[in-house]
Amino acid sequence: MFAAPITGYLIMDSSIYDVHFYAWSMPSFVFESEQLLETSLTMHNIAVWLLGLGIIGHLLMLLKHYKFKRGVKLLQTML
Amino acid sequence: MAPVDELKSSKYPIMLRIIHWFMVLLILSQFLNIFYLKFFGGENAFTLLMVETHHATGITIFIMLLVRISVRIVGSVPKLPESLFSFAEQRSASLGVFQNYQRAFSLLLSKEVQSLGINACTS
């Protein structure tokens, strides 16, 4: 979860565009770099896929505990 | 006390629950946003707005993640009943989470990224 926004920030920061957070301009940490941009893009994609898999796994584990440990509703602790 | 009663009597703090579900909505919107951009996005003002929203939402998620971890460290969480998860399950879950953090940080701090950052700074 940390990797996706950080690499996303790096994508914008290393590109020719400025990073904006709604109306505010965000600080720049790296210089424009084609190589860094490409690496950040690849890492962002990997991070997002891993995040997606993590979310699916999270839901499956919730379902598993709901279904196989009869009566136990973990979801209720978060509602 | 039965496991179900134990769980019903204890919930996560309200702040954590709000942050959790708000993050769920934001992350879902990020996936929908990028799905739209990938398959239906054209060169128009709406696409640009979607891209900017994607960036701003990403930063919001990051900030909320930091807030959530802070609240988690400071606040209390419901104790899971021992009858629900065995000791081995609880230990292996903790180990798994620790390994995930370790992997994420290793990825970010890998030599490749460091060298790219140095190259970018010097070029």
N, CA and C atoms of all chains as a GROMACS GRO file, in nm:
protein
  606
    1MET      N    1   0.082  -0.122   0.000
    1MET     CA    2   0.000   0.000   0.000
    1MET      C    3   0.085   0.126   0.000
    2PHE      N    4   0.202   0.114   0.062
    2PHE     CA    5   0.292   0.229   0.061
    2PHE      C    6   0.353   0.248  -0.078
    3ALA      N    7   0.388   0.133  -0.139
    3ALA     CA    8   0.462   0.138  -0.265
    3ALA      C    9   0.382   0.205  -0.377
    4ALA      N   10   0.251   0.178  -0.383
    4ALA     CA   11   0.171   0.231  -0.494
    4ALA      C   12   0.169   0.384  -0.496
    5PRO      N   13   0.134   0.453  -0.384
    5PRO     CA   14   0.136   0.600  -0.391
    5PRO      C   15   0.275   0.658  -0.408
    6ILE      N   16   0.376   0.594  -0.346
    6ILE     CA   17   0.512   0.650  -0.357
    6ILE      C   18   0.562   0.642  -0.501
    7THR      N   19   0.542   0.526  -0.563
    7THR     CA   20   0.586   0.513  -0.703
    7THR      C   21   0.502   0.601  -0.796
    8GLY      N   22   0.374   0.618  -0.760
    8GLY     CA   23   0.288   0.708  -0.838
    8GLY      C   24   0.338   0.850  -0.831
    9TYR      N   25   0.379   0.890  -0.713
    9TYR     CA   26   0.436   1.025  -0.695
    9TYR      C   27   0.563   1.039  -0.777
   10LEU      N   28   0.646   0.935  -0.774
   10LEU     CA   29   0.773   0.938  -0.850
   10LEU      C   30   0.746   0.950  -1.000
   11ILE      N   31   0.640   0.886  -1.047
   11ILE     CA   32   0.605   0.895  -1.190
   11ILE      C   33   0.582   1.040  -1.228
   12MET      N   34   0.497   1.107  -1.148
   12MET     CA   35   0.465   1.246  -1.179
   12MET      C   36   0.587   1.336  -1.160
   13ASP      N   37   0.663   1.307  -1.053
   13ASP     CA   38   0.778   1.391  -1.020
   13ASP      C   39   0.888   1.382  -1.126
   14SER      N   40   0.906   1.262  -1.180
   14SER     CA   41   1.013   1.244  -1.279
   14SER      C   42   0.968   1.278  -1.420
   15SER      N   43   0.839   1.308  -1.438
   15SER     CA   44   0.790   1.345  -1.570
   15SER      C   45   0.801   1.497  -1.589
   16ILE      N   46   0.753   1.544  -1.702
   16ILE     CA   47   0.764   1.688  -1.730
   16ILE      C   48   0.656   1.769  -1.658
   17TYR      N   49   0.559   1.695  -1.597
   17TYR     CA   50   0.448   1.764  -1.530
   17TYR      C   51   0.478   1.787  -1.381
   18ASP      N   52   0.409   1.886  -1.325
   18ASP     CA   53   0.421   1.910  -1.180
   18ASP      C   54   0.323   1.820  -1.106
   19VAL      N   55   0.356   1.793  -0.979
   19VAL     CA   56   0.265   1.712  -0.897
   19VAL      C   57   0.168   1.806  -0.827
   20HIS      N   58   0.038   1.778  -0.843
   20HIS     CA   59  -0.063   1.860  -0.778
   20HIS      C   60  -0.146   1.775  -0.682
   21PHE      N   61  -0.176   1.837  -0.569
   21PHE     CA   62  -0.269   1.775  -0.474
   21PHE      C   63  -0.388   1.870  -0.466
   22TYR      N   64  -0.488   1.841  -0.546
   22TYR     CA   65  -0.601   1.930  -0.568
   22TYR      C   66  -0.547   2.066  -0.613
   23ALA      N   67  -0.563   2.173  -0.534
   23ALA     CA   68  -0.521   2.305  -0.582
   23ALA      C   69  -0.374   2.334  -0.551
   24TRP      N   70  -0.314   2.250  -0.467
   24TRP     CA   71  -0.178   2.278  -0.421
   24TRP      C   72  -0.072   2.209  -0.508
   25SER      N   73   0.039   2.281  -0.524
   25SER     CA   74   0.154   2.221  -0.593
   25SER      C   75   0.238   2.147  -0.490
   26MET      N   76   0.278   2.026  -0.523
   26MET     CA   77   0.355   1.947  -0.428
   26MET      C   78   0.504   1.963  -0.456
   27PRO      N   79   0.588   1.945  -0.354
   27PRO     CA   80   0.733   1.961  -0.375
   27PRO      C   81   0.791   1.853  -0.465
   28SER      N   82   0.898   1.890  -0.533
   28SER     CA   83   0.965   1.794  -0.621
   28SER      C   84   1.087   1.735  -0.550
   29PHE      N   85   1.100   1.604  -0.557
   29PHE     CA   86   1.213   1.538  -0.489
   29PHE      C   87   1.319   1.486  -0.586
   30VAL      N   88   1.280   1.463  -0.710
   30VAL     CA   89   1.377   1.413  -0.809
   30VAL      C   90   1.370   1.499  -0.936
   31PHE      N   91   1.476   1.492  -1.016
   31PHE     CA   92   1.477   1.564  -1.141
   31PHE      C   93   1.406   1.482  -1.249
   32GLU      N   94   1.372   1.551  -1.358
   32GLU     CA   95   1.308   1.479  -1.470
   32GLU      C   96   1.405   1.374  -1.523
   33SER      N   97   1.356   1.254  -1.540
   33SER     CA   98   1.442   1.147  -1.590
   33SER      C   99   1.356   1.042  -1.658
   34GLU      N  100   1.390   1.015  -1.781
   34GLU     CA  101   1.315   0.916  -1.860
   34GLU      C  102   1.330   0.777  -1.797
   35GLN      N  103   1.453   0.747  -1.754
   35GLN     CA  104   1.481   0.615  -1.696
   35GLN      C  105   1.406   0.594  -1.565
   36LEU      N  106   1.408   0.698  -1.481
   36LEU     CA  107   1.338   0.689  -1.353
   36LEU      C  108   1.188   0.680  -1.375
   37LEU      N  109   1.140   0.752  -1.476
   37LEU     CA  110   0.997   0.750  -1.509
   37LEU      C  111   0.954   0.608  -1.547
   38GLU      N  112   1.033   0.544  -1.634
   38GLU     CA  113   0.999   0.408  -1.680
   38GLU      C  114   1.004   0.308  -1.564
   39THR      N  115   1.108   0.320  -1.481
   39THR     CA  116   1.119   0.228  -1.366
   39THR      C  117   1.004   0.250  -1.269
   40SER      N  118   0.971   0.377  -1.245
   40SER     CA  119   0.861   0.408  -1.153
   40SER      C  120   0.729   0.352  -1.206
   41LEU      N  121   0.710   0.365  -1.338
   41LEU     CA  122   0.587   0.312  -1.400
   41LEU      C  123   0.577   0.161  -1.380
   42THR      N  124   0.689   0.092  -1.405
   42THR     CA  125   0.690  -0.054  -1.388
   42THR      C  126   0.662  -0.091  -1.242
   43MET      N  127   0.728  -0.021  -1.151
   43MET     CA  128   0.710  -0.053  -1.009
   43MET      C  129   0.569  -0.018  -0.962
   44HIS      N  130   0.513   0.090  -1.018
   44HIS     CA  131   0.376   0.128  -0.983
   44HIS      C  132   0.279   0.018  -1.028
   45ASN      N  133   0.301  -0.031  -1.148
   45ASN     CA  134   0.215  -0.138  -1.200
   45ASN      C  135   0.223  -0.263  -1.111
   46ILE      N  136   0.348  -0.299  -1.076
   46ILE     CA  137   0.368  -0.417  -0.989
   46ILE      C  138   0.300  -0.394  -0.854
   47ALA      N  139   0.322  -0.275  -0.798
   47ALA     CA  140   0.264  -0.244  -0.666
   47ALA      C  141   0.112  -0.250  -0.669
   48VAL      N  142   0.054  -0.197  -0.777
   48VAL     CA  143  -0.092  -0.195  -0.787
   48VAL      C  144  -0.147  -0.338  -0.804
   49TRP      N  145  -0.078  -0.418  -0.883
   49TRP     CA  146  -0.122  -0.559  -0.899
   49TRP      C  147  -0.113  -0.633  -0.766
   50LEU      N  148  -0.002  -0.611  -0.694
   50LEU     CA  149   0.013  -0.675  -0.563
   50LEU      C  150  -0.094  -0.627  -0.465
   51LEU      N  151  -0.125  -0.498  -0.474
   51LEU     CA  152  -0.229  -0.441  -0.387
   51LEU      C  153  -0.364  -0.505  -0.419
   52GLY      N  154  -0.391  -0.517  -0.549
   52GLY     CA  155  -0.516  -0.580  -0.592
   52GLY      C  156  -0.525  -0.724  -0.543
   53LEU      N  157  -0.414  -0.797  -0.556
   53LEU     CA  158  -0.411  -0.937  -0.508
   53LEU      C  159  -0.428  -0.942  -0.357
   54GLY      N  160  -0.365  -0.846  -0.289
   54GLY     CA  161  -0.378  -0.838  -0.143
   54GLY      C  162  -0.522  -0.814  -0.100
   55ILE      N  163  -0.590  -0.728  -0.174
   55ILE     CA  164  -0.731  -0.698  -0.142
   55ILE      C  165  -0.817  -0.823  -0.164
   56ILE      N  166  -0.792  -0.892  -0.275
   56ILE     CA  167  -0.867  -1.015  -0.303
   56ILE      C  168  -0.841  -1.119  -0.193
   57GLY      N  169  -0.712  -1.132  -0.156
   57GLY     CA  170  -0.675  -1.226  -0.049
   57GLY      C  171  -0.742  -1.189   0.083
   58HIS      N  172  -0.746  -1.058   0.112
   58HIS     CA  173  -0.810  -1.006   0.233
   58HIS      C  174  -0.958  -1.047   0.236
   59LEU      N  175  -1.024  -1.029   0.123
   59LEU     CA  176  -1.167  -1.063   0.115
   59LEU      C  177  -1.188  -1.214   0.125
   60LEU      N  178  -1.099  -1.290   0.061
   60LEU     CA  179  -1.112  -1.436   0.066
   60LEU      C  180  -1.092  -1.489   0.208
   61MET      N  181  -0.994  -1.431   0.280
   61MET     CA  182  -0.971  -1.475   0.418
   61MET      C  183  -1.091  -1.442   0.506
   62LEU      N  184  -1.151  -1.325   0.480
   62LEU     CA  185  -1.270  -1.285   0.556
   62LEU      C  186  -1.383  -1.386   0.531
   63LEU      N  187  -1.396  -1.421   0.404
   63LEU     CA  188  -1.500  -1.517   0.363
   63LEU      C  189  -1.474  -1.654   0.425
   64LYS      N  190  -1.345  -1.692   0.426
   64LYS     CA  191  -1.307  -1.822   0.481
   64LYS      C  192  -1.345  -1.830   0.628
   65HIS      N  193  -1.310  -1.725   0.704
   65HIS     CA  194  -1.340  -1.726   0.846
   65HIS      C  195  -1.490  -1.717   0.872
   66TYR      N  196  -1.559  -1.650   0.780
   66TYR     CA  197  -1.704  -1.636   0.794
   66TYR      C  198  -1.772  -1.771   0.767
   67LYS      N  199  -1.721  -1.839   0.665
   67LYS     CA  200  -1.787  -1.961   0.617
   67LYS      C  201  -1.747  -2.086   0.697
   68PHE      N  202  -1.616  -2.098   0.720
   68PHE     CA  203  -1.568  -2.223   0.779
   68PHE      C  204  -1.559  -2.222   0.932
   69LYS      N  205  -1.555  -2.102   0.991
   69LYS     CA  206  -1.559  -2.098   1.138
   69LYS      C  207  -1.699  -2.047   1.171
   70ARG      N  208  -1.791  -2.138   1.178
   70ARG     CA  209  -1.933  -2.108   1.182
   70ARG      C  210  -1.971  -2.006   1.291
   71GLY      N  211  -2.044  -1.907   1.250
   71GLY     CA  212  -2.096  -1.810   1.347
   71GLY      C  213  -2.002  -1.693   1.374
   72VAL      N  214  -1.881  -1.704   1.336
   72VAL     CA  215  -1.785  -1.598   1.365
   72VAL      C  216  -1.789  -1.492   1.254
   73LYS      N  217  -1.822  -1.370   1.292
   73LYS     CA  218  -1.834  -1.264   1.191
   73LYS      C  219  -1.732  -1.155   1.219
   74LEU      N  220  -1.616  -1.173   1.160
   74LEU     CA  221  -1.509  -1.075   1.181
   74LEU      C  222  -1.547  -0.938   1.126
   75LEU      N  223  -1.630  -0.938   1.023
   75LEU     CA  224  -1.670  -0.813   0.960
   75LEU      C  225  -1.738  -0.720   1.060
   76GLN      N  226  -1.805  -0.779   1.158
   76GLN     CA  227  -1.876  -0.697   1.258
   76GLN      C  228  -1.782  -0.610   1.340
   77THR      N  229  -1.658  -0.652   1.353
   77THR     CA  230  -1.564  -0.570   1.432
   77THR      C  231  -1.527  -0.442   1.358
   78MET      N  232  -1.550  -0.441   1.227
   78MET     CA  233  -1.512  -0.325   1.145
   78MET      C  234  -1.635  -0.244   1.102
   79LEU      N  235  -1.754  -0.285   1.145
   79LEU     CA  236  -1.876  -0.213   1.106
   79LEU      C  237  -1.925  -0.119   1.217
   80MET      N  238  -1.689  -1.695   2.771
   80MET     CA  239  -1.765  -1.623   2.667
   80MET      C  240  -1.739  -1.688   2.530
   81ALA      N  241  -1.845  -1.707   2.455
   81ALA     CA  242  -1.830  -1.769   2.323
   81ALA      C  243  -1.760  -1.672   2.228
   82PRO      N  244  -1.688  -1.725   2.128
   82PRO     CA  245  -1.616  -1.637   2.035
   82PRO      C  246  -1.704  -1.531   1.971
   83VAL      N  247  -1.826  -1.566   1.936
   83VAL     CA  248  -1.915  -1.471   1.870
   83VAL      C  249  -1.947  -1.354   1.964
   84ASP      N  250  -1.974  -1.386   2.091
   84ASP     CA  251  -2.006  -1.282   2.189
   84ASP      C  252  -1.886  -1.192   2.213
   85GLU      N  253  -1.768  -1.255   2.216
   85GLU     CA  254  -1.646  -1.176   2.238
   85GLU      C  255  -1.628  -1.075   2.126
   86LEU      N  256  -1.651  -1.121   2.001
   86LEU     CA  257  -1.633  -1.032   1.887
   86LEU      C  258  -1.739  -0.923   1.883
   87LYS      N  259  -1.861  -0.959   1.919
   87LYS     CA  260  -1.969  -0.861   1.915
   87LYS      C  261  -1.947  -0.752   2.019
   88SER      N  262  -1.885  -0.790   2.132
   88SER     CA  263  -1.867  -0.692   2.238
   88SER      C  264  -1.748  -0.601   2.212
   89SER      N  265  -1.668  -0.632   2.114
   89SER     CA  266  -1.552  -0.548   2.089
   89SER      C  267  -1.542  -0.514   1.941
   90LYS      N  268  -1.525  -0.387   1.916
   90LYS     CA  269  -1.509  -0.340   1.779
   90LYS      C  270  -1.384  -0.253   1.770
   91TYR      N  271  -1.341  -0.228   1.648
   91TYR     CA  272  -1.229  -0.136   1.628
   91TYR      C  273  -1.275   0.005   1.664
   92PRO      N  274  -1.182   0.094   1.705
   92PRO     CA  275  -1.222   0.232   1.736
   92PRO      C  276  -1.292   0.296   1.617
   93ILE      N  277  -1.384   0.386   1.647
   93ILE     CA  278  -1.465   0.448   1.542
   93ILE      C  279  -1.379   0.518   1.437
   94MET      N  280  -1.270   0.581   1.482
   94MET     CA  281  -1.179   0.652   1.390
   94MET      C  282  -1.120   0.554   1.288
   95LEU      N  283  -1.076   0.438   1.338
   95LEU     CA  284  -1.017   0.337   1.248
   95LEU      C  285  -1.121   0.285   1.150
   96ARG      N  286  -1.242   0.266   1.199
   96ARG     CA  287  -1.348   0.214   1.111
   96ARG      C  288  -1.381   0.313   1.002
   97ILE      N  289  -1.389   0.442   1.037
   97ILE     CA  290  -1.419   0.545   0.936
   97ILE      C  291  -1.307   0.549   0.833
   98ILE      N  292  -1.183   0.551   0.880
   98ILE     CA  293  -1.068   0.557   0.789
   98ILE      C  294  -1.067   0.434   0.699
   99HIS      N  295  -1.092   0.317   0.758
   99HIS     CA  296  -1.091   0.192   0.681
   99HIS      C  297  -1.190   0.198   0.564
  100TRP      N  298  -1.315   0.236   0.593
  100TRP     CA  299  -1.416   0.234   0.487
  100TRP      C  300  -1.398   0.347   0.389
  101PHE      N  301  -1.345   0.460   0.437
  101PHE     CA  302  -1.317   0.570   0.346
  101PHE      C  303  -1.204   0.530   0.249
  102MET      N  304  -1.104   0.458   0.303
  102MET     CA  305  -0.995   0.410   0.217
  102MET      C  306  -1.045   0.307   0.117
  103VAL      N  307  -1.139   0.224   0.160
  103VAL     CA  308  -1.197   0.126   0.069
  103VAL      C  309  -1.259   0.198  -0.052
  104LEU      N  310  -1.338   0.305  -0.022
  104LEU     CA  311  -1.401   0.381  -0.129
  104LEU      C  312  -1.297   0.447  -0.220
  105LEU      N  313  -1.195   0.506  -0.158
  105LEU     CA  314  -1.092   0.575  -0.237
  105LEU      C  315  -1.015   0.478  -0.326
  106ILE      N  316  -0.978   0.362  -0.270
  106ILE     CA  317  -0.900   0.265  -0.348
  106ILE      C  318  -0.986   0.210  -0.463
  107LEU      N  319  -1.114   0.185  -0.433
  107LEU     CA  320  -1.205   0.138  -0.537
  107LEU      C  321  -1.218   0.243  -0.648
  108SER      N  322  -1.230   0.369  -0.606
  108SER     CA  323  -1.242   0.476  -0.706
  108SER      C  324  -1.116   0.488  -0.790
  109GLN      N  325  -0.999   0.460  -0.728
  109GLN     CA  326  -0.873   0.463  -0.804
  109GLN      C  327  -0.872   0.356  -0.913
  110PHE      N  328  -0.917   0.235  -0.877
  110PHE     CA  329  -0.920   0.127  -0.976
  110PHE      C  330  -1.020   0.159  -1.087
  111LEU      N  331  -1.137   0.212  -1.050
  111LEU     CA  332  -1.238   0.247  -1.152
  111LEU      C  333  -1.187   0.360  -1.240
  112ASN      N  334  -1.122   0.456  -1.178
  112ASN     CA  335  -1.067   0.571  -1.250
  112ASN      C  336  -0.968   0.525  -1.357
  113ILE      N  337  -0.873   0.440  -1.316
  113ILE     CA  338  -0.769   0.398  -1.410
  113ILE      C  339  -0.827   0.304  -1.516
  114PHE      N  340  -0.929   0.227  -1.477
  114PHE     CA  341  -0.999   0.141  -1.573
  114PHE      C  342  -1.065   0.226  -1.681
  115TYR      N  343  -1.129   0.335  -1.638
  115TYR     CA  344  -1.194   0.426  -1.733
  115TYR      C  345  -1.089   0.488  -1.826
  116LEU      N  346  -0.980   0.536  -1.765
  116LEU     CA  347  -0.877   0.604  -1.845
  116LEU      C  348  -0.815   0.509  -1.947
  117LYS      N  349  -0.797   0.384  -1.906
  117LYS     CA  350  -0.731   0.286  -1.994
  117LYS      C  351  -0.820   0.249  -2.113
  118PHE      N  352  -0.947   0.236  -2.089
  118PHE     CA  353  -1.034   0.184  -2.195
  118PHE      C  354  -1.121   0.290  -2.263
  119PHE      N  355  -1.150   0.399  -2.194
  119PHE     CA  356  -1.239   0.499  -2.254
  119PHE      C  357  -1.178   0.638  -2.261
  120GLY      N  358  -1.060   0.655  -2.202
  120GLY     CA  359  -1.000   0.788  -2.196
  120GLY      C  360  -0.957   0.839  -2.333
  121GLY      N  361  -0.990   0.963  -2.361
  121GLY     CA  362  -0.946   1.026  -2.485
  121GLY      C  363  -0.869   1.151  -2.452
  122GLU      N  364  -0.839   1.230  -2.554
  122GLU     CA  365  -0.767   1.355  -2.528
  122GLU      C  366  -0.868   1.466  -2.507
  123ASN      N  367  -0.922   1.474  -2.389
  123ASN     CA  368  -1.018   1.581  -2.361
  123ASN      C  369  -1.004   1.627  -2.215
  124ALA      N  370  -1.082   1.730  -2.183
  124ALA     CA  371  -1.071   1.791  -2.050
  124ALA      C  372  -1.112   1.695  -1.939
  125PHE      N  373  -1.211   1.611  -1.968
  125PHE     CA  374  -1.259   1.517  -1.865
  125PHE      C  375  -1.150   1.415  -1.830
  126THR      N  376  -1.078   1.370  -1.931
  126THR     CA  377  -0.969   1.275  -1.906
  126THR      C  378  -0.862   1.339  -1.818
  127LEU      N  379  -0.831   1.466  -1.850
  127LEU     CA  380  -0.732   1.539  -1.770
  127LEU      C  381  -0.778   1.551  -1.624
  128LEU      N  382  -0.906   1.578  -1.609
  128LEU     CA  383  -0.964   1.589  -1.474
  128LEU      C  384  -0.952   1.456  -1.400
  129MET      N  385  -0.978   1.347  -1.474
  129MET     CA  386  -0.969   1.213  -1.414
  129MET      C  387  -0.826   1.182  -1.371
  130VAL      N  388  -0.730   1.222  -1.456
  130VAL     CA  389  -0.588   1.197  -1.424
  130VAL      C  390  -0.549   1.275  -1.298
  131GLU      N  391  -0.592   1.402  -1.294
  131GLU     CA  392  -0.558   1.484  -1.176
  131GLU      C  393  -0.626   1.430  -1.051
  132THR      N  394  -0.749   1.381  -1.067
  132THR     CA  395  -0.819   1.322  -0.953
  132THR      C  396  -0.746   1.197  -0.905
  133HIS      N  397  -0.696   1.118  -1.002
  133HIS     CA  398  -0.621   0.996  -0.967
  133HIS      C  399  -0.499   1.031  -0.882
  134HIS      N  400  -0.427   1.135  -0.923
  134HIS     CA  401  -0.307   1.176  -0.848
  134HIS      C  402  -0.344   1.225  -0.708
  135ALA      N  403  -0.443   1.313  -0.702
  135ALA     CA  404  -0.483   1.371  -0.573
  135ALA      C  405  -0.536   1.262  -0.480
  136THR      N  406  -0.614   1.170  -0.534
  136THR     CA  407  -0.669   1.062  -0.451
  136THR      C  408  -0.556   0.972  -0.400
  137GLY      N  409  -0.457   0.947  -0.484
  137GLY     CA  410  -0.342   0.865  -0.445
  137GLY      C  411  -0.269   0.925  -0.326
  138ILE      N  412  -0.250   1.057  -0.331
  138ILE     CA  413  -0.182   1.126  -0.219
  138ILE      C  414  -0.271   1.121  -0.095
  139THR      N  415  -0.402   1.136  -0.116
  139THR     CA  416  -0.496   1.128  -0.002
  139THR      C  417  -0.487   0.990   0.065
  140ILE      N  418  -0.482   0.885  -0.017
  140ILE     CA  419  -0.471   0.749   0.037
  140ILE      C  420  -0.343   0.734   0.119
  141PHE      N  421  -0.235   0.790   0.067
  141PHE     CA  422  -0.107   0.780   0.137
  141PHE      C  423  -0.115   0.849   0.274
  142ILE      N  424  -0.174   0.971   0.275
  142ILE     CA  425  -0.188   1.045   0.401
  142ILE      C  426  -0.276   0.966   0.499
  143MET      N  427  -0.386   0.911   0.447
  143MET     CA  428  -0.478   0.836   0.533
  143MET      C  429  -0.412   0.709   0.588
  144LEU      N  430  -0.324   0.652   0.508
  144LEU     CA  431  -0.250   0.533   0.552
  144LEU      C  432  -0.162   0.566   0.672
  145LEU      N  433  -0.095   0.683   0.663
  145LEU     CA  434  -0.010   0.726   0.775
  145LEU      C  435  -0.094   0.754   0.900
  146VAL      N  436  -0.209   0.822   0.878
  146VAL     CA  437  -0.299   0.851   0.991
  146VAL      C  438  -0.348   0.720   1.052
  147ARG      N  439  -0.383   0.626   0.966
  147ARG     CA  440  -0.437   0.500   1.013
  147ARG      C  441  -0.335   0.423   1.099
  148ILE      N  442  -0.211   0.422   1.052
  148ILE     CA  443  -0.107   0.353   1.128
  148ILE      C  444  -0.085   0.422   1.264
  149SER      N  445  -0.089   0.558   1.261
  149SER     CA  446  -0.073   0.633   1.387
  149SER      C  447  -0.186   0.598   1.484
  150VAL      N  448  -0.310   0.599   1.433
  150VAL     CA  449  -0.425   0.568   1.519
  150VAL      C  450  -0.415   0.425   1.571
  151ARG      N  451  -0.367   0.336   1.486
  151ARG     CA  452  -0.354   0.194   1.522
  151ARG      C  453  -0.251   0.175   1.634
  152ILE      N  454  -0.142   0.254   1.625
  152ILE     CA  455  -0.036   0.243   1.727
  152ILE      C  456  -0.086   0.300   1.860
  153VAL      N  457  -0.151   0.417   1.852
  153VAL     CA  458  -0.195   0.486   1.974
  153VAL      C  459  -0.318   0.419   2.035
  154GLY      N  460  -0.418   0.390   1.948
  154GLY     CA  461  -0.546   0.338   1.996
  154GLY      C  462  -0.544   0.190   2.029
  155SER      N  463  -0.655   0.145   2.083
  155SER     CA  464  -0.667   0.002   2.117
  155SER      C  465  -0.745  -0.070   2.008
  156VAL      N  466  -0.722  -0.199   1.997
  156VAL     CA  467  -0.794  -0.280   1.899
  156VAL      C  468  -0.857  -0.399   1.972
  157PRO      N  469  -0.967  -0.450   1.917
  157PRO     CA  470  -1.030  -0.564   1.985
  157PRO      C  471  -0.939  -0.686   1.983
  158LYS      N  472  -0.933  -0.753   2.096
  158LYS     CA  473  -0.848  -0.872   2.105
  158LYS      C  474  -0.924  -0.990   2.044
  159LEU      N  475  -0.856  -1.060   1.955
  159LEU     CA  476  -0.921  -1.175   1.893
  159LEU      C  477  -0.927  -1.291   1.993
  160PRO      N  478  -1.039  -1.360   1.996
  160PRO     CA  479  -1.048  -1.474   2.089
  160PRO      C  480  -0.950  -1.584   2.052
  161GLU      N  481  -0.885  -1.641   2.154
  161GLU     CA  482  -0.784  -1.744   2.127
  161GLU      C  483  -0.845  -1.869   2.065
  162SER      N  484  -0.976  -1.887   2.094
  162SER     CA  485  -1.040  -2.006   2.038
  162SER      C  486  -1.064  -1.992   1.887
  163LEU      N  487  -1.058  -1.867   1.838
  163LEU     CA  488  -1.082  -1.845   1.695
  163LEU      C  489  -0.958  -1.877   1.611
  164PHE      N  490  -0.846  -1.828   1.655
  164PHE     CA  491  -0.722  -1.855   1.584
  164PHE      C  492  -0.625  -1.926   1.677
  165SER      N  493  -0.561  -2.028   1.625
  165SER     CA  494  -0.464  -2.099   1.708
  165SER      C  495  -0.339  -2.012   1.725
  166PHE      N  496  -0.257  -2.047   1.822
  166PHE     CA  497  -0.134  -1.971   1.847
  166PHE      C  498  -0.046  -1.971   1.722
  167ALA      N  499  -0.037  -2.087   1.657
  167ALA     CA  500   0.046  -2.097   1.536
  167ALA      C  501  -0.007  -2.006   1.426
  168GLU      N  502  -0.140  -1.998   1.411
  168GLU     CA  503  -0.200  -1.912   1.310
  168GLU      C  504  -0.169  -1.765   1.337
  169GLN      N  505  -0.180  -1.727   1.464
  169GLN     CA  506  -0.155  -1.587   1.501
  169GLN      C  507  -0.009  -1.549   1.476
  170ARG      N  508   0.082  -1.642   1.513
  170ARG     CA  509   0.226  -1.614   1.495
  170ARG      C  510   0.261  -1.608   1.346
  171SER      N  511   0.207  -1.702   1.269
  171SER     CA  512   0.241  -1.703   1.127
  171SER      C  513   0.182  -1.582   1.055
  172ALA      N  514   0.065  -1.535   1.102
  172ALA     CA  515   0.005  -1.415   1.043
  172ALA      C  516   0.094  -1.293   1.069
  173SER      N  517   0.143  -1.282   1.193
  173SER     CA  518   0.232  -1.171   1.228
  173SER      C  519   0.360  -1.176   1.144
  174LEU      N  520   0.413  -1.296   1.129
  174LEU     CA  521   0.535  -1.314   1.051
  174LEU      C  522   0.511  -1.276   0.905
  175GLY      N  523   0.394  -1.314   0.853
  175GLY     CA  524   0.359  -1.284   0.714
  175GLY      C  525   0.350  -1.134   0.691
  176VAL      N  526   0.287  -1.063   0.784
  176VAL     CA  527   0.273  -0.918   0.772
  176VAL      C  528   0.410  -0.853   0.779
  177PHE      N  529   0.494  -0.899   0.872
  177PHE     CA  530   0.629  -0.844   0.885
  177PHE      C  531   0.707  -0.864   0.755
  178GLN      N  532   0.694  -0.984   0.697
  178GLN     CA  533   0.766  -1.012   0.572
  178GLN      C  534   0.717  -0.924   0.458
  179ASN      N  535   0.586  -0.896   0.456
  179ASN     CA  536   0.532  -0.808   0.352
  179ASN      C  537   0.590  -0.668   0.362
  180TYR      N  538   0.597  -0.615   0.485
  180TYR     CA  539   0.657  -0.483   0.505
  180TYR      C  540   0.804  -0.485   0.462
  181GLN      N  541   0.871  -0.593   0.501
  181GLN     CA  542   1.013  -0.606   0.468
  181GLN      C  543   1.033  -0.605   0.316
  182ARG      N  544   0.948  -0.679   0.246
  182ARG     CA  545   0.958  -0.685   0.099
  182ARG      C  546   0.933  -0.548   0.038
  183ALA      N  547   0.829  -0.479   0.086
  183ALA     CA  548   0.795  -0.348   0.030
  183ALA      C  549   0.910  -0.250   0.047
  184PHE      N  550   0.969  -0.249   0.166
  184PHE     CA  551   1.080  -0.156   0.191
  184PHE      C  552   1.204  -0.196   0.112
  185SER      N  553   1.225  -0.328   0.099
  185SER     CA  554   1.341  -0.373   0.021
  185SER      C  555   1.328  -0.330  -0.124
  186LEU      N  556   1.204  -0.340  -0.174
  186LEU     CA  557   1.178  -0.301  -0.313
  186LEU      C  558   1.206  -0.153  -0.333
  187LEU      N  559   1.157  -0.074  -0.238
  187LEU     CA  560   1.174   0.071  -0.251
  187LEU      C  561   1.319   0.113  -0.235
  188LEU      N  562   1.388   0.040  -0.150
  188LEU     CA  563   1.527   0.080  -0.122
  188LEU      C  564   1.629  -0.004  -0.200
  189SER      N  565   1.580  -0.069  -0.301
  189SER     CA  566   1.672  -0.155  -0.377
  189SER      C  567   1.781  -0.071  -0.444
  190LYS      N  568   1.891  -0.137  -0.470
  190LYS     CA  569   2.006  -0.064  -0.526
  190LYS      C  570   1.973  -0.002  -0.661
  191GLU      N  571   1.886  -0.072  -0.736
  191GLU     CA  572   1.850  -0.021  -0.869
  191GLU      C  573   1.785   0.116  -0.858
  192VAL      N  574   1.690   0.128  -0.765
  192VAL     CA  575   1.620   0.254  -0.748
  192VAL      C  576   1.715   0.360  -0.696
  193GLN      N  577   1.800   0.320  -0.602
  193GLN     CA  578   1.897   0.416  -0.548
  193GLN      C  579   1.987   0.469  -0.658
  194SER      N  580   2.036   0.377  -0.742
  194SER     CA  581   2.128   0.422  -0.848
  194SER      C  582   2.054   0.509  -0.949
  195LEU      N  583   1.927   0.476  -0.976
  195LEU     CA  584   1.849   0.558  -1.068
  195LEU      C  585   1.830   0.698  -1.012
  196GLY      N  586   1.803   0.706  -0.882
  196GLY     CA  587   1.785   0.834  -0.817
  196GLY      C  588   1.912   0.918  -0.825
  197ILE      N  589   2.025   0.850  -0.803
  197ILE     CA  590   2.154   0.920  -0.810
  197ILE      C  591   2.180   0.968  -0.953
  198ASN      N  592   2.150   0.880  -1.050
  198ASN     CA  593   2.168   0.919  -1.190
  198ASN      C  594   2.080   1.039  -1.225
  199ALA      N  595   1.957   1.034  -1.175
  199ALA     CA  596   1.862   1.142  -1.205
  199ALA      C  597   1.911   1.274  -1.145
  200CYS      N  598   1.968   1.265  -1.025
  200CYS     CA  599   2.016   1.387  -0.958
  200CYS      C  600   2.139   1.444  -1.027
  201THR      N  601   2.223   1.355  -1.077
  201THR     CA  602   2.347   1.404  -1.139
  201THR      C  603   2.327   1.449  -1.283
  202SER      N  604   2.222   1.398  -1.349
  202SER     CA  605   2.202   1.434  -1.492
  202SER      C  606   2.132   1.569  -1.502
   0.00000   0.00000   0.00000
